[in-house]
Amino acid sequence: MEKHEQPSIIRIARESGGEAHVEPLHLGERVRELRKARNWTLEQAAGQAGLARSTLSKIENSQMSPTYEALKKLADGLEISVPQLFTPPSKAQINGRMAITRVSEGQEHATATYEHELLATTLSKKQMLPYRAQVRARSIEEFDGWVRHDGEEFLYVLTGEILLYTEFYEPVAMKRGDTAYYDASMGHNVVSTSPEDALILWVTSLA
């Protein structure tokens, strides 16, 4: 290799037994980054990949050069392709994070006017905060002033009917399937107008 030649990402070397090994550049850091982005422990990630915890620990700490078969298992466990193990994403690219929240498995948070169910709580540093809310309030007088916070907000009526009050607009009647998008720093409150408590989906930006 010439003095100024850039090193390749992967170097294949034949061991005495003929098994192909790879020596990736900064693979350990990349694997640890991918694992932590999913909020997985070493045990969880190793289980997903079908590898021993000690093996994954050695890979992350650059204490061993994994075989291609081990890399394939690792990529499959992380649900990415092998090349993606060696291609750190830019800020504008997808980093592969995902969270599934099953029905009734969200984190409950009740207030006097709403019963919130926080979704995707396993992901940290989210850019959006999604949650379902059962609207218990039946009158604007039940609120202690306007609700205001940073960001923008999207509202989707899942069941029932509501009245959306905002600081600068007339109240808006909404039913199942209706949506609203508004500046969350503008005062806003929601009350149910249907016989049953309405259920809505809220998504709030955190940026």
N, C-alpha and C positions, 0 to 999 in steps of 0.2 A: 504494500500500500504506500502511495506517495505521501510525503509529509503533510501536504495540504488537502489530501483526499478526505471527503466526509465519510465517516464510518457508516456502514449499513445498519438498518434497524435490527435485522435478525441475521445471525451468522450460524449456519448449519455446520455441525462438526460430527464426524463419524467416530463413535467410540469403538473400543476393541470388539465389543459384541455386535457391532453393525447397527445399533439403534441410533436413530437420528435425534440429536438434541439441539435446542435453540438457546442462544445467549442473547436475549433481547436487551435493548437499551432502556434502562429505567422501567422495566416491566413491573418491578415490585411496587414502585410509587404509583404506577397507573392502576394496578390491581387494588391497592389499598384505597385509592381515590374512588374507584368504581364501587367498591364494597361499602364505604362510608356514605356514598351518595344514596345508597339504598337503605341506610341505617341497619346494616346487617352486622352481627358479631362474626368473629372468625368461625365459630361453630356453625352458624347459620349459612354462611357463604360456602364453607367446606361441604356441608350437607347438600346444598343446592348443586354443587359441582361434582359430588361423588368423590371427593378427595379427603384425605386425612387432614385433621386440623393442623398437625405438625408440618405437613407438606405445604399447606397454604401459608402458614406462618413463615416458613423458610423462603417461599417465593416472594412474599411481601418484603422480607428483609434482605433480599438478594443473596441468600445463603445457598441457593441451588439453582441450577439451570434446568428448567422443566422440559420433559419430552414434549414432542408435538401433541401426543395423545393427551397429556396432562393439560396442555394449553387448550385443546379442543374441548375437554370437559369443563374447564374453567370458563371459556367463552359461552358454552351452552348453558352453564349454570347462571351466568350473568345475563343471558338472553341477548348476546351480541355476537358479532362475527369475530373470528380470530384476528383479522387485520385491525379491528377496532381496539384490540388490546394494546396496540402500538401507535394509536392515533389519538392523542389527547384532543378532546373537542374544544373549539374556541367558545367564547361566551355566547356567540350567536347560534351555536349548534346544539342539537339535542344531546343531553347527557345520559339519557336512558333511565331516568327516575320514573317510577310509577307506583301508585298506591291504589289498592282495591278496598273499598269499604262495603261490606255486605249489609243487607237490609237489617236495620236495628242494631248494627254493630258500631255506630258512630259514638263519639264522646258526648254524653248528655250534659247540658248546661241550662238550667231553668231560671227564668226571671219572673217577675210579677206579671209581665205581659206576653212573654214568648217562652216556648220550650224549644231550645235550640238543640240540634244534633250536629256536632262538628264532624266534618268528613275529612278524609286523607290526613288524619292526625299523625301518621307514622313518618310523614315527610317534614323535614325541617327546612327553614329558609325558603318557604314557598313565596311565590309572587302573587298568589291569590289565596283567599280564604273561603272555601265552599262550605255551606251548611244548610241543613233543612231546618225549618222553623214551623212549629204549630202556633198559630196566632190565637192567643187566649184573650187578648184585649177586645172589648166590644165597644169601647168609647174612647175618644181622644183624651177625655178627662182622666183616664187611668194612667196616663203618662206624666212623669214629672218633668215637663218641658220637652224640647226636641232632642232627638238622637242625632248626634253629629260625630263624624270621625274623618280621618284622612282617606284619600283614595276615591275610587269610583266604585259603583255598585250596580249589579245586575240582579233583577228580581224576576222570578218565574212562578206563576201560580200553578201549583200541582193539583190541588183539589179545593173545592169550596169557592167562596167569593170574598173579596176584601175591598177596603177603601184605603187608598194610598194617599196619605196627607204629606205635603211638602211645604216648605217655608215660603216659596215664591209662586206656587201654582194652586189652582183650585183642587180640592180633593178629587181623585180619579177612581171610579168604580172599576174593578177588574175581576175577571172570572177565570176559570181553568183554561190554561193555554196562553193567557195574556202575559206580556212581559213589560218590564220597564228598565231603563238604564239611566242613571243619574249621578250627579256629583254628590258624593257622600258627605261632603262638608256642609252641604245644604241641609237644614233641619228636615227630618223625615220620621214618620211613624206609620204603622200599619194596624188596622183593626179588622176583625172578621165581621162580615155582614150576613153570611149564610147560617142556616140553622146549626150546622156543625162547625167546629173550629176549622179554619182554612189551613192548608199546608202549603208552604211556599219554599222554593229553593232560592237562596241568596248566594251570590259570589261577589266577594269584596276584594278589590285590588289592594296589595300591600306595598306597592312600589311608590 
